[in-house]
Amino acid sequence: MALPALQSFEKKIERQLRFFELRKHIIERKIERHIRLFEQRRDVIGKKIERQIKQFELKKGIRLDDEVRFIRSWIEKPLTTGAVTPSGRALARTMASYIDPRRPGPVIELGPGTGPVTEALLAQGIDPSRLVLVEFDPIFCRLLRARYPAATVVQGDAYGLKRLLIGVLRQPAAGVVSGLPLFTKPLHMRLRLLFEAFALMSPGAPFVQFTYNAVAPIPKRLDRVSAQASERVWMNIPPARVWVYRRD
Ligand SMILES: C[S@@+](CC[C@H](N)C(=O)[O-])C[C@H]1O[C@@H](n2cnc3c(N)ncnc32)[C@H](O)[C@@H]1O
């Protein structure tokens, strides 16, 4: 670019910068005015939004606060949370259906999150005092303690299950229900988890795991272990399948 053209270009930019500087104060003042207005009306607006959310929840049968918590957790730790939304009722019900309330002992839930499967376990007839909820996320733990005060909530890493539950279980468990995103872990860790769970359960008790994947989350051909899959649960986002493992 020739020198005069460059000088004229510089002047043009300077002019635009000056203009922007002048406008900046006006725009800032406008934004401040809007913020002040919003602050004054925040309570009224907040209550209105809350009312609308409650009406929506009642109509659709879901808890949006849980959805929001879940999405936030997924944004922060996508591999740990493993899903963008909590399990739907149909999937939770399918998982809980494999737990026989007549089999004695505690029921261990791994990765309960906001508790949709916990809720289904209660509906299945499991007394809340029998529940041992193992959750990694401290915010979910707080929520679970408030929501299920009779249950035992253990904050920690489910992949170290045996060590984590030392002194917690007083008798063999009646089942383990897992919502962990197993595929984010290597196979040897998934297998170790399964066998640690078997060691904590009474003979023949189920290890229940859901997956969105087409293949089994833990290989189905294992020595002295039977594996059984449910039909795909289409009424879930995304559709999922439940796998049940038992030691023969
Ligand atoms: C896919 S979400 C399932 C949540 C809930 N069970 C449901 O069905 O909506 C996985 C949950 O497992 C928890 N989680 C992931 N890794 C974990 C670990 N190593 N130990 C304990 N909890 C874990 C996450 O914090 C999250 O709550």
PDBQT file of the ligand as one rigid body, heavy atoms in Angstrom, charges set to zero:
ROOT
HETATM    1  C1  LIG A 301     -24.630 -41.327  33.447  1.00  0.00    +0.000 C 
HETATM    2  S1  LIG A 301     -24.747 -40.544  35.031  1.00  0.00    +0.000 S 
HETATM    3  C2  LIG A 301     -26.106 -41.513  35.703  1.00  0.00    +0.000 C 
HETATM    4  C3  LIG A 301     -26.832 -40.822  36.823  1.00  0.00    +0.000 C 
HETATM    5  C4  LIG A 301     -28.113 -41.512  37.287  1.00  0.00    +0.000 C 
HETATM    6  N1  LIG A 301     -27.867 -42.849  37.772  1.00  0.00    +0.000 N 
HETATM    7  C5  LIG A 301     -29.116 -41.557  36.153  1.00  0.00    +0.000 C 
HETATM    8  O1  LIG A 301     -29.397 -42.661  35.705  1.00  0.00    +0.000 OA
HETATM    9  O2  LIG A 301     -29.590 -40.493  35.755  1.00  0.00    +0.000 OA
HETATM   10  C6  LIG A 301     -23.308 -41.134  35.857  1.00  0.00    +0.000 C 
HETATM   11  C7  LIG A 301     -23.202 -40.805  37.320  1.00  0.00    +0.000 C 
HETATM   12  O3  LIG A 301     -22.076 -41.514  37.826  1.00  0.00    +0.000 OA
HETATM   13  C8  LIG A 301     -21.286 -40.650  38.628  1.00  0.00    +0.000 C 
HETATM   14  N2  LIG A 301     -19.918 -41.170  38.554  1.00  0.00    +0.000 N 
HETATM   15  C9  LIG A 301     -19.091 -41.185  37.475  1.00  0.00    +0.000 A 
HETATM   16  N3  LIG A 301     -17.923 -41.779  37.782  1.00  0.00    +0.000 NA
HETATM   17  C10 LIG A 301     -18.018 -42.169  39.078  1.00  0.00    +0.000 A 
HETATM   18  C11 LIG A 301     -17.151 -42.866  39.952  1.00  0.00    +0.000 A 
HETATM   19  N4  LIG A 301     -15.952 -43.260  39.554  1.00  0.00    +0.000 N 
HETATM   20  N5  LIG A 301     -17.567 -43.113  41.204  1.00  0.00    +0.000 NA
HETATM   21  C12 LIG A 301     -18.800 -42.729  41.614  1.00  0.00    +0.000 A 
HETATM   22  N6  LIG A 301     -19.668 -42.068  40.833  1.00  0.00    +0.000 NA
HETATM   23  C13 LIG A 301     -19.297 -41.786  39.575  1.00  0.00    +0.000 A 
HETATM   24  C14 LIG A 301     -21.475 -39.284  37.977  1.00  0.00    +0.000 C 
HETATM   25  O4  LIG A 301     -21.159 -38.240  38.871  1.00  0.00    +0.000 OA
HETATM   26  C15 LIG A 301     -22.954 -39.349  37.608  1.00  0.00    +0.000 C 
HETATM   27  O5  LIG A 301     -23.748 -38.962  38.682  1.00  0.00    +0.000 OA
ENDROOT
TORSDOF 0
